[in-house]
């Protein structure tokens, strides 16, 4: 009888462990992420690798356009193109096709005249020189679908970007001072353009840095943080001093990757949503990855100096966040089951608080 009891108890323990493991991520997701954000399901799934870096803008007729980048089966594997999706309600999206070739990291703002200006990243070889131009270019559209490129670069930077796998060419993390220059930035990505009272601001990832090699040796991993540029007219841009969200900024003392900013202005100030997490190269316990990684929110009165919330808002990264009436809609990316290197876009929803309305 005792043996039978122990056998039954063992079976129960094994089953309990199996259930706990299967629900591991969901438990952490439920208790470490904000309960104010409600998961609404998959928003866009194309089965292609063209859903990176989603950005959403409201057109003058009240409908929405989502801009993403990547490739489809018809495009060259090395291309990074901009694709479009339209929606009337933010839940059901229609594919509008390829909008711009060789245009990565798209972000858009609606101008005072109702047109859409799309900013994107493009690299061009310098003729006759063993180097290249890298920076932000732009295009304008009346309907948000058919774009006409504007001549030249809006802002040049990051022309010394090393390959992500070549850690020796990454510069070690450096503290930003009043003397820091745009030339210090070796790589940038994930643009987010925002219309503000004084003009426009683009938030972006600064990359091309690595952790302290004296401490971690060749294992040192890449680091990213959030910087910004400012323009009065959307065409001529200048470098903002300082860092918007820095590596290891309190309360995220251990976080090494700050990326994918999405900023909007509410009644109580500027809200930035960003991914915080770790490099896959880091030797970190799974529970800490789940407990710390995700999309966080920080608030600022001036759009420059942000205070970070202690816990993440929702899982996923690469999130675009917009306001629709008394709600916020968030569109982070999640890896596809069939191809982990590609992502679909999911949707979360949150009701605005009295302070935010």
C-alpha positions as CSV (number, residue, x, y, z in Angstrom):
1,X,0.0,0.0,0.0
2,X,2.8,2.3,0.9
3,X,4.7,1.5,-2.3
4,X,1.5,2.2,-4.3
5,X,1.1,5.6,-2.5
6,X,4.7,6.6,-3.2
7,X,4.3,5.6,-6.8
8,X,1.2,7.7,-7.1
9,X,2.8,10.6,-5.4
10,X,5.8,10.4,-7.7
11,X,3.5,10.5,-10.8
12,X,1.7,13.5,-9.4
13,X,5.1,15.3,-8.8
14,X,6.3,14.5,-12.3
15,X,3.0,15.7,-13.8
16,X,3.2,18.9,-11.7
17,X,6.7,19.6,-12.9
18,X,5.7,19.1,-16.5
19,X,2.7,21.4,-16.2
20,X,4.9,24.0,-14.4
21,X,7.5,23.9,-17.2
22,X,4.9,24.2,-19.9
23,X,3.3,27.2,-18.2
24,X,6.6,28.7,-17.1
25,X,6.6,31.5,-19.6
26,X,2.8,32.2,-19.1
27,X,3.2,32.5,-15.3
28,X,6.0,35.0,-15.6
29,X,4.1,36.8,-18.3
30,X,1.1,37.1,-16.2
31,X,2.8,38.2,-13.0
32,X,5.7,40.3,-14.3
33,X,3.8,42.2,-17.0
34,X,1.2,44.9,-16.5
35,X,-2.4,43.7,-16.1
36,X,-3.6,46.9,-17.8
37,X,-2.5,45.6,-21.2
38,X,-4.8,43.0,-22.8
39,X,-3.6,40.6,-25.5
40,X,-5.8,40.9,-28.5
41,X,-4.2,38.2,-30.7
42,X,-2.3,38.3,-34.0
43,X,-2.8,41.5,-36.0
44,X,-0.7,40.7,-39.1
45,X,0.8,37.5,-40.3
46,X,2.0,37.3,-43.9
47,X,4.1,34.1,-43.7
48,X,7.0,36.2,-45.1
49,X,10.0,37.9,-43.5
50,X,8.6,41.4,-44.2
51,X,7.1,42.3,-40.8
52,X,10.2,43.8,-39.0
53,X,10.1,47.2,-37.2
54,X,6.4,48.0,-37.5
55,X,5.5,51.7,-37.3
56,X,1.9,53.0,-37.4
57,X,0.6,56.4,-38.4
58,X,-3.0,57.8,-38.6
59,X,-4.0,59.2,-42.0
60,X,-6.0,62.4,-42.3
61,X,-9.2,60.3,-43.0
62,X,-8.8,58.5,-39.6
63,X,-7.6,55.2,-41.1
64,X,-4.2,53.7,-40.1
65,X,-1.1,52.7,-42.1
66,X,1.4,50.3,-40.8
67,X,4.9,50.4,-42.3
68,X,7.3,47.4,-41.9
69,X,10.6,46.3,-43.5
70,X,12.2,43.0,-44.6
71,X,12.0,40.8,-47.6
72,X,9.5,38.5,-49.4
73,X,10.2,35.4,-51.5
74,X,10.1,37.7,-54.6
75,X,12.8,40.1,-53.3
76,X,16.5,39.7,-53.1
77,X,17.7,38.2,-49.8
78,X,20.0,41.1,-49.1
79,X,17.3,43.7,-49.7
80,X,15.6,45.5,-46.9
81,X,12.4,47.0,-48.4
82,X,9.4,48.9,-46.9
83,X,6.0,47.4,-47.0
84,X,2.5,48.8,-46.1
85,X,-0.7,47.6,-44.5
86,X,-3.9,49.6,-44.0
87,X,-6.6,49.4,-41.4
88,X,-9.9,51.1,-40.5
89,X,-10.1,49.9,-37.0
90,X,-6.6,48.9,-35.9
91,X,-7.5,45.2,-35.8
92,X,-8.1,44.1,-39.4
93,X,-5.2,44.9,-41.7
94,X,-5.0,44.9,-45.5
95,X,-1.7,44.3,-47.3
96,X,-0.8,47.2,-49.6
97,X,2.3,45.7,-51.0
98,X,5.9,46.9,-51.4
99,X,6.1,50.7,-51.1
100,X,9.9,51.5,-51.3
101,X,12.8,49.3,-52.3
102,X,16.1,49.3,-50.3
103,X,14.5,51.3,-47.6
104,X,14.9,49.9,-44.1
105,X,13.7,50.9,-40.6
106,X,10.7,53.0,-41.8
107,X,8.9,55.5,-39.6
108,X,6.3,58.1,-40.5
109,X,4.6,61.3,-39.4
110,X,1.6,63.1,-40.7
111,X,2.4,66.7,-41.8
112,X,0.2,69.7,-41.2
113,X,-1.1,69.5,-44.7
114,X,-2.2,65.9,-44.3
115,X,0.7,64.3,-46.3
116,X,2.8,61.5,-44.8
117,X,6.5,61.8,-44.6
118,X,8.3,58.5,-44.3
119,X,11.8,58.4,-43.0
120,X,14.0,55.3,-43.7
121,X,17.6,54.1,-43.6
122,X,19.6,53.6,-46.7
123,X,23.3,52.8,-47.3
124,X,25.0,54.1,-50.4
125,X,28.5,53.3,-51.7
126,X,30.7,56.4,-52.1
127,X,31.9,56.5,-55.7
128,X,35.6,55.8,-55.9
129,X,36.0,55.5,-52.2
130,X,36.4,52.4,-49.9
131,X,33.6,53.7,-47.7
132,X,29.9,54.4,-47.8
133,X,27.3,56.9,-46.8
134,X,24.8,55.8,-44.2
135,X,21.9,57.7,-42.7
136,X,18.3,58.7,-42.8
137,X,16.4,59.6,-46.0
138,X,12.8,60.5,-46.6
139,X,9.8,60.3,-49.0
140,X,6.4,62.0,-49.0
141,X,2.9,60.7,-50.0
142,X,-0.6,62.1,-50.3
143,X,-2.3,58.8,-49.5
144,X,0.3,57.1,-47.4
145,X,0.9,54.4,-50.1
146,X,2.5,56.0,-53.2
147,X,5.7,57.7,-52.1
148,X,8.0,60.2,-53.9
149,X,11.6,60.2,-52.5
150,X,13.1,63.5,-51.4
151,X,16.6,64.2,-52.6
152,X,19.6,63.7,-50.3
153,X,20.0,62.6,-46.7
154,X,18.1,64.1,-43.9
155,X,20.8,63.1,-41.5
156,X,24.1,61.1,-41.9
157,X,25.6,58.9,-39.2
158,X,26.7,55.4,-38.4
159,X,29.0,55.0,-41.4
160,X,31.4,52.9,-39.4
161,X,29.0,50.2,-38.5
162,X,30.7,46.8,-37.9
163,X,29.1,43.5,-38.6
164,X,27.1,42.3,-35.5
165,X,29.3,39.1,-35.3
166,X,32.6,41.0,-35.4
167,X,32.9,42.0,-31.7
168,X,36.5,43.2,-32.0
169,X,35.4,46.1,-34.3
170,X,32.7,47.2,-31.9
171,X,33.7,50.0,-29.6
172,X,33.4,49.4,-25.9
173,X,30.6,51.1,-24.1
174,X,31.3,54.8,-23.4
175,X,29.6,57.4,-21.2
176,X,28.0,60.3,-23.1
177,X,29.2,63.7,-22.1
178,X,28.6,67.3,-23.3
179,X,31.5,66.8,-25.8
180,X,30.0,63.7,-27.3
181,X,29.5,64.0,-31.1
182,X,27.4,62.3,-33.7
183,X,30.7,60.8,-35.1
184,X,30.9,58.7,-32.0
185,X,27.9,56.7,-33.1
186,X,29.1,53.7,-35.1
187,X,25.7,52.1,-35.9
188,X,22.0,53.0,-35.6
189,X,18.7,51.4,-36.2
190,X,14.9,51.3,-35.3
191,X,13.7,54.9,-36.1
192,X,10.7,56.4,-34.5
193,X,9.6,59.8,-35.7
194,X,7.3,61.9,-33.5
195,X,5.6,65.3,-34.0
196,X,6.2,67.6,-31.0
197,X,5.2,71.2,-30.2
198,X,8.6,72.6,-31.3
199,X,8.8,70.5,-34.5
200,X,9.9,66.8,-34.9
201,X,12.0,64.3,-33.1
202,X,13.4,61.0,-34.2
203,X,14.3,58.4,-31.6
204,X,16.7,55.6,-32.6
205,X,19.0,52.8,-31.3
206,X,22.7,53.5,-31.0
207,X,24.5,50.3,-31.6
208,X,28.1,49.3,-32.6
209,X,29.1,49.0,-28.9
210,X,30.1,46.0,-26.8
211,X,30.4,45.1,-23.1
212,X,33.7,45.5,-21.3
213,X,36.1,43.1,-23.0
214,X,38.5,43.3,-20.0
215,X,35.7,41.9,-17.8
216,X,34.1,39.4,-20.3
217,X,36.9,38.7,-22.8
218,X,35.9,37.7,-26.4
219,X,32.5,36.7,-25.1
220,X,31.6,40.4,-24.8
221,X,28.1,41.0,-26.3
222,X,26.7,43.9,-28.3
223,X,25.0,46.8,-26.5
224,X,22.3,49.2,-27.6
225,X,20.6,52.4,-26.1
226,X,18.3,55.1,-27.2
227,X,19.4,58.5,-28.7
228,X,17.6,61.2,-30.7
229,X,17.8,64.0,-33.2
230,X,15.6,67.1,-33.6
231,X,14.2,69.2,-36.4
232,X,12.0,72.2,-36.6
233,X,10.8,71.5,-40.2
234,X,11.3,67.7,-40.6
235,X,14.0,68.3,-43.2
236,X,17.0,69.8,-41.4
237,X,18.0,67.8,-38.4
238,X,20.4,68.3,-35.5
239,X,21.9,65.9,-32.9
240,X,20.3,66.0,-29.5
241,X,22.8,65.9,-26.6
242,X,22.6,63.2,-24.0
243,X,20.9,59.8,-23.9
244,X,17.2,59.2,-23.8
245,X,17.4,55.6,-22.3
246,X,20.8,54.3,-21.3
247,X,22.2,50.9,-20.7
248,X,21.9,50.0,-17.0
249,X,19.6,52.9,-16.3
250,X,17.7,52.5,-13.0
251,X,15.7,50.5,-12.3
252,X,16.9,48.3,-15.2
253,X,20.4,48.0,-13.7
254,X,21.3,44.6,-15.4
255,X,19.6,45.2,-18.8
256,X,22.1,45.4,-21.7
257,X,19.8,46.0,-24.7
258,X,17.6,49.1,-24.9
259,X,16.0,49.2,-28.3
260,X,12.9,49.8,-30.6
261,X,11.6,53.1,-29.2
262,X,8.0,54.1,-29.8
263,X,7.0,57.6,-28.4
264,X,3.7,59.4,-28.1
265,X,2.5,62.4,-26.2
266,X,-0.3,62.1,-23.7
267,X,-1.8,64.6,-21.2
268,X,0.8,63.8,-18.6
269,X,3.9,64.0,-20.9
270,X,5.8,61.9,-23.4
271,X,5.6,58.2,-23.1
272,X,8.3,56.0,-24.6
273,X,7.8,52.3,-25.0
274,X,11.0,50.3,-25.6
275,X,12.4,46.8,-25.5
276,X,14.7,46.0,-22.7
277,X,16.6,42.7,-22.5
278,X,19.8,40.8,-22.9
279,X,22.0,39.6,-25.7
280,X,21.6,35.9,-26.5
281,X,25.3,35.5,-25.9
282,X,25.0,36.4,-22.3
283,X,25.2,33.6,-19.7
284,X,21.9,34.4,-17.9
285,X,19.5,32.2,-16.0
286,X,16.1,31.7,-17.8
287,X,14.0,33.0,-15.0
288,X,15.9,36.4,-15.1
289,X,15.4,36.6,-18.9
290,X,11.7,36.1,-18.5
291,X,11.4,38.4,-15.5
292,X,13.3,41.3,-17.0
293,X,12.9,41.1,-20.8
294,X,9.9,42.8,-22.5
295,X,8.5,46.1,-23.6
296,X,8.9,48.8,-20.9
297,X,7.4,52.2,-20.5
298,X,9.0,55.5,-19.4
299,X,7.6,59.0,-19.0
300,X,9.1,62.4,-19.5
301,X,7.9,66.0,-19.4
302,X,10.3,67.2,-22.1
303,X,10.7,64.1,-24.3
304,X,14.4,64.0,-23.4
305,X,14.7,62.9,-19.7
306,X,12.7,59.7,-19.0
307,X,11.8,57.9,-15.8
308,X,11.4,54.1,-16.4
309,X,8.6,52.0,-14.9
310,X,9.9,49.2,-12.8
311,X,8.1,46.3,-14.5
312,X,7.5,45.7,-18.2
313,X,4.2,46.5,-19.9
314,X,3.8,43.6,-22.2
315,X,5.9,40.9,-23.9
316,X,7.5,41.1,-27.3
317,X,9.8,43.7,-28.9
318,X,9.8,46.0,-32.0
319,X,6.5,47.5,-30.7
320,X,4.6,50.4,-32.4
321,X,2.3,52.1,-29.9
322,X,-0.5,54.6,-31.0
323,X,-3.5,56.3,-29.4
324,X,-7.0,55.6,-30.6
325,X,-9.6,57.5,-28.6
326,X,-9.4,56.5,-25.0
327,X,-7.1,53.5,-25.7
328,X,-3.5,52.7,-26.5
329,X,-2.9,50.0,-29.2
330,X,0.5,48.3,-29.2
331,X,1.8,46.1,-32.1
332,X,5.0,44.2,-31.0
333,X,6.6,41.5,-33.1
334,X,6.7,37.8,-32.2
335,X,8.9,35.2,-33.8
336,X,7.1,32.9,-36.3
337,X,6.9,29.2,-35.2
338,X,8.2,28.0,-38.6
339,X,11.0,30.6,-39.0
340,X,12.3,32.0,-35.8
341,X,14.3,34.7,-37.8
342,X,11.0,36.1,-39.1
343,X,8.2,37.7,-37.1
344,X,4.4,38.3,-37.1
345,X,2.8,41.3,-35.5
346,X,0.5,40.8,-32.5
347,X,-1.7,43.3,-30.7
348,X,-2.2,44.6,-27.1
349,X,-4.7,47.1,-25.9
350,X,-4.9,49.3,-22.8
351,X,-7.4,51.9,-21.6
352,X,-5.9,55.3,-20.8
353,X,-5.8,56.5,-17.2
354,X,-7.3,59.8,-16.1
355,X,-3.9,61.4,-15.9
356,X,-3.1,60.3,-19.5
357,X,-6.4,61.5,-21.1
